[in-house]
Structure formats: C-alpha cells, structure tokens
Amino acid sequence: MSMTRDRDEPSTSASMLQRARQGDADSWKHLAHVYGPVIYGWARRCGCQQADAADVMQDTLVSVAAGLTRFDGERDGATFRGWLWTITRNKMRDRQRRAGLDAPVGGTQARLAMNQVADAASIDATDPPTDAASDVAGARRRMLELLRHEFDPRSWRMFWETTAVEREVADVAAEMGVSKWAVYKARARVLQRLQQEMNGLE
C-alpha cells in the first residue's frame, strides 16, 4: 500500500510515543513490540532466567503504560531508554525482595531463588547492561517491521537494498530501471517515517 500524503509529511502526524500517551491502543502495542525485547534482554543480561525475564518485561510494560504521560523527555539528560531502565531495574529489585534475597544466603531455597532473579550488582547499575547504540538499532529494526506495509514494494526494496544490504545507489537504480534520484527519494521517505515514529524514543 502506498503512503498517503499525511504519511509523507512528518509534521502532520504525531510520533508513536505521542500517540501512545494520548491513549491510542495500536500505538501502545507497537511501542511494546519495539521496546519489549530491549527490556527482556536487560533482564537476561542481569541474570534472570527466561521465565523471570519475561515476567520482568510484562511488569515493566504495565508500569510504563500507567506512567507514560509522566515521562518528561524534555528534561535535561532524560531519555526514554534511561527512564525504561529505571523502571526495569525497580521491577527486578521487587522480584529480588520477594525472593528473600535481602536475607543471608544459606539454604537450598535461598540459592535457588538467587538463580532465578537478577544479580544485585547488575540491578544497582546506573546504566543498562547493554550499550545504547545496540538497543536503538534493535528498536529501529522492529519499528521498520511495523512501517513496511506503508510503502509499495518497489520503494521498500530501493530503501532496503541501499540501507540494509548497503548496495550502491547507482547499482540499485540500474537494476530497477529508475534514476538514482528515485532511489534517493524512496530511501529518504522511509528514513523520514522511521525518524518521525522514533521521535522521543531514542
């Protein structure tokens, strides 16, 4: 499906974050799709087993949904990723307390609990256990999955071949029988939409 005029013009459409804040259900689902794996990855890096990491992700997303309107991305130094990590870290701490890890480790049950929740040192870290560049790159890939249906197949292929595959614009243009300008334009449209949707999330 081709993009509409409104979709072509970033100023005419709010970002996914803005729409989710306004209560748009689809935008919230998309936000969870884009950043849920980041949360899960953090929990796993901190030592959570798969089931516990999935629970941390769900608990975090519930809190994010409840507090999304309070996130102030305009505050100096504030980022959505940083805010998300703070909530994730608190959820892991909650699980740690519920497992009784504040008490000295001695018995089998305590050791088992230690293996099922995140490592205390990782939870106390100021920054997430993954680097920002990889988190954002993953989020952008998942966002692109959501945006792909907005573009006709030829436009998407011109974008994908020159951006993801990293082929030369001239080669793609020759192969598809279009001008280099057409390839540049198609690529720019996709990147513009991506940036619009990711506004406030990086």
Disulfide bonds with the S-S distance in Angstrom:
none
